[in-house]
Amino acid sequence: MSTLQGLSHAAREAKSWPFEQARLLLDRITRNRLSDAERDLVAVLFAQGKFLEAVATIPALARPVIFQCGYGASGLPHLGTFGEATRPTIVRNAFRALTEDAIPTELIVFSDDMDGFRKIPDNVPNREMLEEDRDKPVTSVRDPFGAYESFGAHNNARLRAFLDGFGFDYTFMSSTETYKSGRFDAVLLNMLARFDKVQAIMLPTLGEERRATYSPFLPISPKSGRVLQVPTLARNAEAGTITFRDEDGELTEVPVTGGHVKLQWRPDWAARWTALEVDFEASGKDLVDSVRVSNRVCQALGGTPPEAFHFELFMDEQNQKISKSKGNGLTMEEWLRYGTPESLTYYMFQSPKSAKRLYFDVIPKATDEYLQQLDSLNRKKAEGDNAPQLDNPAWHVHRGDPPATGSPVSFSLLLNLVSAADASTKDLLWAFIARYLPGATPQSEPLLDRLAGYAINYYEDFVKPSKRFRAPTGQERAAMEDLAAKLKALPAGADAEAIQNLVFEVGKTAGFEPLRLWFSALYEVLLGQSQGPRFGSFVAIFGVDRTLALIARALAGELVAP
């Protein structure tokens, strides 16, 4: 039995944004594909949970619902590529839950590998060779790595390996293949026949100089193989050809079919939606106007624009828009050095309509919030609450099938343990963890073991270089001496909660107001940083004796740099 069966009622009531989008999408499907009588019948069957019967009765529902995202094949896959595939996957999974997986769905990852190669990436070899191939379709540019028949083929292979590594379910499509195979021929001939209608939409969106030479068709020179930004001088809709002036000045006529032209990107978007019957596409807020224009072109071609979802853009540490050319923000490799793929998916899931910083310091918080959501979901199950937790982010992160266990130790606690113990290897870290969790091993707690490795990397690269210990104030010194005395008096085996209550009691008795000043003092004096985990949990895992030694060293001034 599919894990998505029996979820339709809960999915109709779910408040999270993927289900809002899924319901809009289902409404689009029934509105655009069905007659009034069919819609009435489907409404009755859906209300009864008879999704399979509805699809079997109405053939139009058996046609796959198409989700689509694009990939710029002139560069290697990156963090933005992950987001492009993640957001429609999340909505697709919500749609499948809403319809109990009765209506087929498909995610198309479309590689724009026929685009002219305009900008040479900074991270590739053989730049002189690439300079020679500038402006050719990416699949006609020689592979600077020497591994594939073209640079486009190399990047497409990297894309598929990238997506496969994260377990995405998708259909790969190449722009070059769709143009050359004839799959786009009908829509290209249609655009040629409606050339004036398309121009009437496009020209008002352009500057005066560009309007003078603009054509939706970019011919590929039969002589140089380059994608040319030149005006269309003549059109023959009956023959399916356009005439342009080639780079050597000669008038040249080529068919618009068979891969002899490439469309400008907004008309290309519209043509793709029309030819592939795309139902859903997510794009950044910066493309709102482009989507609006492409919608109009799609309608001019007789197509129906997809359901659009616009997400906010990520910002860097200075709250500037992240740009691949600037290299600000985070790379995929950087996030995965310090955090799990699940924590990244969680971060992308949260508040997609709000701008968020994408920098190293968001990783620990995103990791712990993801772990808390997973724990909350599993705790409710353990308590006998069998209601599907469809608004829990962990349900979406794991595509409807979250694991039954998370991590018994938070990422922030691991970071502070690494810091206090100066643990440079996972073996050293596990020596503490095993005492805190008797019987736990890297094999029995695989997620915790992964987090331990991430914590060591994060500590070495970010926490250790910025640690700044300070001496305690008089009030803080007295409170820490009192804390040490009370810790010594604790019975053997006191748990984290008992220790946390004791720390609260000491802070209140010492007169800290608000009480968070007491915890800030503990972190700054003992750990050399401004924030930390629940201090009781830290003591329980680090050990009372070691904590007492740490307090003694701090009060003796041994932690403060000379």
C-alpha positions as CSV (number, residue, x, y, z in Angstrom):
1,M,0.0,0.0,0.0
2,S,1.3,3.5,-0.9
3,T,2.2,5.7,2.0
4,L,0.1,8.4,0.3
5,Q,-3.2,6.4,0.3
6,G,-5.8,7.6,2.7
7,L,-4.4,11.1,3.1
8,S,-6.7,13.1,0.8
9,H,-9.0,14.3,3.6
10,A,-6.1,15.5,5.7
11,A,-4.5,17.0,2.6
12,R,-7.6,19.1,1.9
13,E,-7.3,20.6,5.4
14,A,-3.5,21.0,5.5
15,K,-2.4,24.6,5.8
16,S,1.3,24.4,4.7
17,W,2.2,26.1,1.4
18,P,2.8,22.9,-0.7
19,F,-0.8,21.8,0.0
20,E,-2.1,25.2,-0.9
21,Q,-0.3,24.9,-4.2
22,A,-1.5,21.3,-4.7
23,R,-5.1,22.3,-4.3
24,L,-4.7,25.2,-6.8
25,L,-3.1,22.7,-9.2
26,L,-5.9,20.2,-8.8
27,D,-8.4,22.9,-9.5
28,R,-6.5,23.9,-12.6
29,I,-6.5,20.3,-13.9
30,T,-10.2,19.8,-13.4
31,R,-11.0,23.3,-14.8
32,N,-8.8,23.0,-18.0
33,R,-9.2,19.3,-18.8
34,L,-12.8,18.4,-18.0
35,S,-16.2,19.4,-19.2
36,D,-18.8,20.7,-16.8
37,A,-20.4,17.3,-16.5
38,E,-17.1,15.6,-15.9
39,R,-16.2,18.1,-13.2
40,D,-19.4,17.5,-11.4
41,L,-18.8,13.7,-11.5
42,V,-15.2,14.1,-10.4
43,A,-16.2,16.3,-7.5
44,V,-18.5,13.6,-6.2
45,L,-15.9,10.8,-6.6
46,F,-13.2,12.9,-5.1
47,A,-15.4,13.7,-2.1
48,Q,-15.9,9.9,-1.6
49,G,-12.1,9.3,-1.9
50,K,-12.6,7.3,-5.1
51,F,-9.6,8.7,-6.9
52,L,-8.7,5.6,-8.9
53,E,-12.3,5.2,-10.0
54,A,-12.4,8.9,-11.2
55,V,-9.2,8.5,-13.2
56,A,-10.4,5.2,-14.7
57,T,-13.8,6.9,-15.7
58,I,-12.3,10.2,-17.1
59,P,-9.4,9.6,-19.5
60,A,-8.3,13.3,-19.3
61,L,-7.3,12.7,-15.6
62,A,-5.0,9.8,-16.7
63,R,-2.7,12.2,-18.5
64,P,0.3,13.0,-16.3
65,V,0.4,16.3,-14.4
66,I,3.7,17.9,-15.5
67,F,6.0,19.7,-13.1
68,Q,8.9,21.4,-14.7
69,C,12.2,23.1,-13.8
70,G,15.1,24.4,-15.8
71,Y,18.9,24.0,-15.7
72,G,21.4,26.3,-17.3
73,A,23.8,23.9,-18.9
74,S,26.6,26.4,-19.3
75,G,27.7,25.8,-15.7
76,L,27.9,22.9,-13.2
77,P,25.0,22.0,-10.9
78,H,24.9,24.1,-7.7
79,L,22.8,25.0,-4.7
80,G,20.3,26.8,-6.9
81,T,19.9,23.7,-9.0
82,F,19.0,21.8,-5.8
83,G,16.4,24.4,-5.0
84,E,15.0,24.3,-8.6
85,A,14.3,20.6,-8.3
86,T,13.3,20.6,-4.6
87,R,10.4,23.1,-4.7
88,P,8.4,21.4,-7.4
89,T,9.2,18.0,-5.9
90,I,7.7,19.2,-2.6
91,V,4.5,20.4,-4.3
92,R,4.4,17.3,-6.5
93,N,4.4,15.1,-3.3
94,A,1.7,17.2,-1.8
95,F,-0.4,16.8,-4.9
96,R,0.1,13.1,-4.9
97,A,-1.1,13.0,-1.2
98,L,-4.1,15.1,-2.1
99,T,-5.1,12.7,-4.9
100,E,-3.9,9.6,-3.2
101,D,-1.4,9.1,-6.0
102,A,-4.2,8.2,-8.4
103,I,-3.4,11.0,-11.0
104,P,0.0,10.3,-12.6
105,T,2.7,13.0,-12.2
106,E,6.0,13.7,-13.8
107,L,8.9,16.1,-13.0
108,I,10.7,17.3,-16.1
109,V,14.2,18.7,-15.5
110,F,14.8,20.6,-18.7
111,S,18.4,21.5,-19.6
112,D,18.8,24.7,-21.7
113,D,21.8,23.2,-23.4
114,M,21.1,24.7,-26.8
115,D,21.6,28.2,-25.5
116,G,24.5,30.1,-26.9
117,F,27.7,29.8,-24.7
118,R,28.1,33.4,-23.6
119,K,30.1,33.4,-20.4
120,I,33.0,31.1,-19.6
121,P,32.8,29.8,-16.0
122,D,35.7,30.6,-13.7
123,N,36.1,27.0,-12.5
124,V,36.9,25.2,-15.7
125,P,40.2,24.4,-17.5
126,N,41.1,25.1,-21.2
127,R,39.6,28.5,-21.2
128,E,41.3,29.4,-24.5
129,M,39.5,26.5,-26.2
130,L,36.2,27.6,-24.8
131,E,36.9,31.1,-26.0
132,E,37.1,29.7,-29.6
133,D,33.6,28.1,-29.1
134,R,31.9,31.1,-27.6
135,D,28.3,31.7,-28.8
136,K,27.9,28.2,-30.1
137,P,25.1,26.0,-28.5
138,V,26.5,24.5,-25.3
139,T,26.2,21.1,-26.8
140,S,28.4,22.2,-29.6
141,V,31.1,23.6,-27.3
142,R,34.0,21.2,-26.8
143,D,34.3,19.7,-23.3
144,P,37.2,21.5,-21.5
145,F,37.5,18.4,-19.2
146,G,37.9,16.1,-22.2
147,A,35.5,13.5,-20.9
148,Y,32.4,14.0,-23.1
149,E,31.5,14.9,-26.6
150,S,30.6,18.4,-25.6
151,F,30.6,20.8,-22.6
152,G,26.8,20.5,-22.5
153,A,26.9,16.7,-22.4
154,H,29.5,17.0,-19.6
155,N,27.3,19.3,-17.5
156,N,24.1,17.3,-18.3
157,A,25.9,14.1,-17.0
158,R,26.9,16.0,-13.9
159,L,23.3,17.3,-13.4
160,R,21.9,13.7,-13.6
161,A,24.5,12.4,-11.2
162,F,23.7,15.3,-8.9
163,L,20.0,14.7,-8.9
164,D,20.3,10.9,-8.7
165,G,22.6,11.4,-5.6
166,F,19.8,13.2,-3.8
167,G,17.1,10.7,-4.9
168,F,15.0,12.9,-7.1
169,D,12.4,11.3,-9.3
170,Y,12.6,13.1,-12.6
171,T,12.6,12.9,-16.4
172,F,15.6,14.5,-18.0
173,M,15.1,16.5,-21.2
174,S,17.7,18.2,-23.4
175,S,16.8,21.4,-25.3
176,T,19.1,20.3,-28.1
177,E,17.3,16.9,-28.4
178,T,13.8,18.4,-28.3
179,Y,14.7,20.9,-31.0
180,K,16.6,18.5,-33.3
181,S,14.3,15.5,-32.9
182,G,11.2,17.4,-34.1
183,R,9.4,17.4,-30.8
184,F,9.2,21.2,-30.9
185,D,8.5,21.5,-34.6
186,A,4.8,22.0,-34.3
187,V,5.1,24.8,-31.8
188,L,8.0,26.4,-33.8
189,L,5.9,26.5,-37.0
190,N,3.0,27.8,-34.9
191,M,5.2,30.7,-33.6
192,L,6.3,31.4,-37.1
193,A,2.7,31.6,-38.3
194,R,1.9,33.9,-35.3
195,F,5.1,35.9,-35.5
196,D,3.4,39.3,-35.5
197,K,1.3,38.4,-32.4
198,V,4.5,37.3,-30.5
199,Q,6.4,40.5,-31.6
200,A,3.4,42.6,-30.4
201,I,3.9,41.0,-26.9
202,M,7.7,41.1,-26.8
203,L,8.7,44.4,-28.4
204,P,7.0,46.7,-25.7
205,T,9.1,44.9,-23.1
206,L,12.4,45.8,-24.7
207,G,14.6,48.9,-25.0
208,E,14.6,51.0,-28.2
209,E,17.9,49.6,-29.5
210,R,16.9,46.0,-28.9
211,R,13.5,46.5,-30.4
212,A,15.0,47.4,-33.7
213,T,16.7,44.0,-34.2
214,Y,14.6,41.7,-32.0
215,S,13.2,38.4,-33.3
216,P,11.9,35.4,-31.3
217,F,14.1,33.2,-33.5
218,L,17.8,33.0,-33.0
219,P,19.2,31.3,-36.1
220,I,22.2,29.0,-35.8
221,S,24.7,30.0,-38.5
222,P,25.2,27.1,-41.0
223,K,28.8,28.3,-41.4
224,S,30.1,29.1,-38.0
225,G,27.7,27.1,-35.9
226,R,27.1,30.1,-33.6
227,V,23.7,31.2,-32.2
228,L,23.1,34.6,-33.7
229,Q,21.3,37.6,-32.3
230,V,20.1,39.0,-35.6
231,P,16.8,40.3,-37.0
232,T,14.5,38.2,-39.1
233,L,14.5,39.8,-42.5
234,A,11.9,37.6,-44.2
235,R,9.5,34.8,-43.2
236,N,7.9,32.1,-45.2
237,A,5.2,30.5,-43.0
238,E,4.2,28.1,-45.8
239,A,7.8,26.8,-46.2
240,G,8.5,27.1,-42.5
241,T,11.6,29.2,-43.0
242,I,13.2,32.5,-42.0
243,T,15.8,34.6,-43.7
244,F,18.6,36.5,-41.9
245,R,22.0,37.9,-42.7
246,D,24.8,35.6,-41.6
247,E,28.0,36.7,-40.0
248,D,29.7,37.1,-43.4
249,G,26.9,39.4,-44.7
250,E,25.3,36.8,-46.9
251,L,21.5,36.4,-46.9
252,T,20.7,32.9,-45.5
253,E,17.4,31.0,-45.3
254,V,16.9,28.2,-42.8
255,P,13.9,26.2,-41.6
256,V,12.7,27.0,-38.1
257,T,12.4,23.3,-37.4
258,G,15.0,20.5,-36.9
259,G,17.4,22.4,-34.7
260,H,18.3,25.2,-37.2
261,V,17.1,27.9,-34.8
262,K,16.8,28.5,-31.1
263,L,14.1,30.6,-29.5
264,Q,14.8,33.7,-27.3
265,W,14.4,32.7,-23.7
266,R,11.0,34.1,-22.9
267,P,9.4,32.7,-26.1
268,D,11.4,29.5,-25.5
269,W,9.8,29.2,-22.1
270,A,6.3,29.7,-23.6
271,A,7.0,27.2,-26.4
272,R,8.2,24.7,-23.8
273,W,5.1,25.1,-21.7
274,T,3.0,24.7,-24.8
275,A,4.8,21.7,-26.3
276,L,5.2,19.8,-23.1
277,E,1.8,20.8,-21.6
278,V,3.5,22.0,-18.4
279,D,1.1,22.3,-15.4
280,F,3.4,23.7,-12.7
281,E,6.6,25.7,-12.6
282,A,8.3,27.5,-9.7
283,S,10.6,30.5,-10.2
284,G,12.3,33.2,-8.3
285,K,10.6,36.6,-7.5
286,D,13.0,38.2,-10.0
287,L,11.3,36.4,-12.8
288,V,7.7,37.6,-12.1
289,D,7.7,39.9,-15.1
290,S,9.2,37.3,-17.3
291,V,6.6,34.8,-16.3
292,R,3.9,37.3,-17.1
293,V,5.3,37.9,-20.6
294,S,5.8,34.2,-21.3
295,N,2.3,33.5,-20.2
296,R,1.0,35.9,-22.8
297,V,3.2,34.3,-25.5
298,C,2.0,30.9,-24.4
299,Q,-1.6,32.0,-24.8
300,A,-0.8,33.5,-28.2
301,L,0.4,30.1,-29.3
302,G,-2.9,28.5,-28.1
303,G,-1.4,27.0,-25.0
304,T,-2.4,27.3,-21.3
305,P,0.3,28.8,-19.0
306,P,1.3,26.6,-16.0
307,E,0.3,27.3,-12.4
308,A,3.1,29.6,-11.3
309,F,4.7,29.7,-7.8
310,H,7.2,32.5,-7.1
311,F,9.7,32.2,-4.3
312,E,11.9,34.8,-2.7
313,L,15.6,34.9,-3.4
314,F,18.3,34.1,-0.9
315,M,20.6,36.8,0.4
316,D,24.2,36.7,1.5
317,E,25.7,37.7,4.8
318,Q,25.4,41.4,3.9
319,N,21.7,40.9,2.8
320,Q,22.7,41.3,-0.8
321,K,21.1,39.1,-3.6
322,I,23.2,36.0,-4.2
323,S,24.8,36.0,-7.6
324,K,26.7,33.1,-9.3
325,S,28.9,35.7,-11.0
326,K,29.8,37.4,-7.7
327,G,30.3,34.1,-5.9
328,N,28.6,35.4,-2.7
329,G,26.5,33.2,-0.5
330,L,27.0,29.4,-0.1
331,T,27.9,26.6,-2.6
332,M,26.3,23.2,-2.4
333,E,29.6,21.7,-1.4
334,E,29.9,24.2,1.5
335,W,26.5,23.4,2.9
336,L,27.1,19.7,2.7
337,R,30.5,20.0,4.5
338,Y,28.6,21.4,7.6
339,G,25.1,20.1,7.3
340,T,22.8,17.3,6.0
341,P,20.9,17.5,2.7
342,E,17.8,17.2,4.9
343,S,18.7,20.4,6.7
344,L,19.1,22.2,3.4
345,T,15.7,20.9,2.1
346,Y,14.2,22.1,5.4
347,Y,15.7,25.6,5.0
348,M,14.4,25.8,1.5
349,F,10.9,24.6,2.6
350,Q,10.6,27.2,5.3
351,S,8.8,30.5,4.3
352,P,9.6,30.4,0.6
353,K,7.9,33.8,0.1
354,S,10.3,35.5,2.6
355,A,13.9,36.5,1.8
356,K,16.4,34.5,3.9
357,R,20.1,34.8,4.4
358,L,22.0,31.9,3.0
359,Y,25.3,31.9,4.8
360,F,27.3,29.5,7.0
361,D,25.8,30.7,10.3
362,V,22.2,29.5,9.3
363,I,23.3,25.8,9.1
364,P,23.4,24.9,12.8
365,K,19.9,26.5,13.4
366,A,18.4,24.9,10.3
367,T,19.8,21.5,11.3
368,D,18.4,21.7,14.9
369,E,15.0,23.0,13.7
370,Y,14.8,20.1,11.2
371,L,15.7,17.6,14.0
372,Q,13.1,19.2,16.3
373,Q,10.4,18.8,13.7
374,L,11.3,15.2,13.0
375,D,11.2,14.5,16.8
376,S,7.8,16.2,17.1
377,L,6.4,14.1,14.3
378,N,7.7,10.8,15.7
379,R,6.8,11.8,19.3
380,K,3.1,12.2,18.3
381,K,3.2,8.8,16.6
382,A,4.7,7.3,19.8
383,E,1.9,8.9,21.8
384,G,-0.7,7.2,19.7
385,D,-1.6,10.2,17.6
386,N,-2.2,8.5,14.2
387,A,-3.3,11.7,12.4
388,P,-1.0,12.3,9.4
389,Q,1.4,15.2,10.2
390,L,1.1,16.8,6.8
391,D,2.0,20.3,7.9
392,N,5.1,19.1,9.7
393,P,8.1,20.2,7.6
394,A,9.8,16.8,8.2
395,W,6.9,15.1,6.3
396,H,7.8,17.3,3.3
397,V,11.5,17.0,3.6
398,H,11.2,13.2,3.5
399,R,8.6,13.3,0.7
400,G,5.9,11.7,2.8
401,D,8.0,8.9,4.3
402,P,10.0,10.4,7.3
403,P,12.3,8.1,9.3
404,A,11.1,6.7,12.6
405,T,14.1,8.1,14.5
406,G,16.1,11.3,14.4
407,S,19.1,12.2,16.6
408,P,19.1,12.0,20.4
409,V,21.7,14.8,20.5
410,S,21.2,18.3,18.9
411,F,23.7,19.7,16.5
412,S,24.3,22.8,18.8
413,L,25.1,20.5,21.7
414,L,27.6,18.5,19.5
415,L,29.2,21.8,18.6
416,N,29.7,22.8,22.2
417,L,30.9,19.3,23.1
418,V,33.5,19.5,20.4
419,S,34.5,23.0,21.6
420,A,34.8,22.1,25.3
421,A,36.5,18.7,24.7
422,D,38.6,19.9,21.8
423,A,37.5,16.8,20.0
424,S,39.2,16.7,16.6
425,T,37.9,13.3,15.6
426,K,34.6,11.4,15.7
427,D,36.2,8.7,17.8
428,L,36.9,11.3,20.6
429,L,33.4,12.7,20.3
430,W,31.8,9.2,20.5
431,A,33.7,8.5,23.7
432,F,31.5,11.3,25.3
433,I,28.4,10.4,23.4
434,A,28.6,6.7,24.5
435,R,28.8,7.7,28.1
436,Y,25.7,9.9,27.7
437,L,23.8,7.3,25.7
438,P,24.9,3.9,27.0
439,G,24.9,1.3,24.2
440,A,24.8,3.9,21.4
441,T,27.2,3.4,18.5
442,P,27.8,5.0,15.1
443,Q,26.0,2.0,13.6
444,S,22.9,2.3,15.9
445,E,22.7,6.1,15.5
446,P,23.8,6.8,11.9
447,L,22.3,10.3,11.8
448,L,24.0,11.2,15.0
449,D,27.3,9.9,13.6
450,R,26.9,12.1,10.5
451,L,26.1,15.1,12.6
452,A,29.3,14.5,14.7
453,G,31.4,14.8,11.5
454,Y,29.5,18.0,10.4
455,A,30.0,19.4,13.9
456,I,33.8,18.8,13.8
457,N,34.0,20.5,10.4
458,Y,31.9,23.5,11.5
459,Y,33.8,23.9,14.7
460,E,37.3,23.8,13.1
461,D,36.3,26.2,10.3
462,F,34.1,28.8,12.1
463,V,33.8,28.4,15.9
464,K,37.5,27.8,16.8
465,P,38.9,30.8,14.9
466,S,36.4,33.1,16.5
467,K,36.4,31.8,20.1
468,R,36.9,34.7,22.6
469,F,36.9,33.8,26.3
470,R,36.4,36.5,28.9
471,A,36.9,36.8,32.6
472,P,33.8,36.6,34.8
473,T,32.3,39.7,36.6
474,G,32.1,39.6,40.4
475,Q,28.4,38.5,40.2
476,E,29.2,35.8,37.7
477,R,32.2,34.5,39.6
478,A,30.1,34.1,42.8
479,A,27.4,32.3,40.8
480,M,29.8,29.9,39.1
481,E,31.4,29.1,42.5
482,D,27.9,28.3,43.8
483,L,27.2,26.2,40.7
484,A,30.4,24.2,41.2
485,A,29.5,23.5,44.8
486,K,26.0,22.3,43.9
487,L,27.3,20.2,41.0
488,K,29.6,18.5,43.4
489,A,26.7,17.7,45.7
490,L,24.6,16.2,42.9
491,P,23.8,12.5,43.3
492,A,25.6,10.2,40.8
493,G,23.7,9.7,37.6
494,A,21.7,13.0,37.7
495,D,20.1,13.5,34.3
496,A,20.1,16.6,32.1
497,E,16.8,17.9,33.4
498,A,17.9,17.8,37.0
499,I,21.1,19.6,36.1
500,Q,19.2,22.2,34.1
501,N,16.9,22.9,37.0
502,L,20.0,23.3,39.3
503,V,21.5,25.8,36.8
504,F,18.3,27.8,36.7
505,E,18.1,27.9,40.5
506,V,21.7,29.2,40.8
507,G,21.0,31.9,38.3
508,K,17.9,33.1,40.0
509,T,19.5,33.0,43.5
510,A,22.4,35.1,42.1
511,G,19.9,37.7,40.9
512,F,20.4,37.6,37.1
513,E,17.6,39.5,35.4
514,P,16.7,38.5,32.8
515,L,17.9,35.0,33.4
516,R,19.4,34.7,29.9
517,L,22.3,36.9,31.1
518,W,23.3,34.0,33.3
519,F,23.4,31.6,30.5
520,S,25.2,34.0,28.2
521,A,27.8,34.4,31.0
522,L,28.3,30.6,31.1
523,Y,28.8,30.4,27.4
524,E,31.1,33.3,27.1
525,V,33.3,32.5,30.2
526,L,33.4,28.7,29.8
527,L,33.0,28.2,26.1
528,G,34.3,31.4,24.5
529,Q,31.1,32.1,22.5
530,S,27.9,34.0,22.9
531,Q,25.4,31.1,22.5
532,G,25.1,27.5,23.3
533,P,22.7,24.6,23.9
534,R,20.7,23.7,27.1
535,F,23.5,23.9,29.7
536,G,22.1,20.9,31.6
537,S,22.3,18.7,28.5
538,F,25.9,19.9,27.9
539,V,27.0,19.0,31.5
540,A,25.3,15.6,31.3
541,I,27.1,14.6,28.1
542,F,30.4,16.4,28.9
543,G,30.5,15.0,32.4
544,V,30.1,16.7,35.8
545,D,33.8,16.2,36.7
546,R,35.0,17.7,33.4
547,T,32.5,20.6,33.8
548,L,33.9,21.3,37.3
549,A,37.4,21.3,35.9
550,L,36.3,23.7,33.2
551,I,34.8,26.1,35.7
552,A,37.9,25.9,37.8
553,R,40.1,26.8,34.8
554,A,37.8,29.7,33.9
555,L,37.8,31.1,37.4
556,A,41.6,30.8,37.6
557,G,41.9,32.8,34.4
558,E,43.4,30.0,32.4
559,L,41.0,30.2,29.5
560,V,41.4,33.9,28.8
561,A,44.2,34.7,26.3
562,P,47.1,36.7,27.8
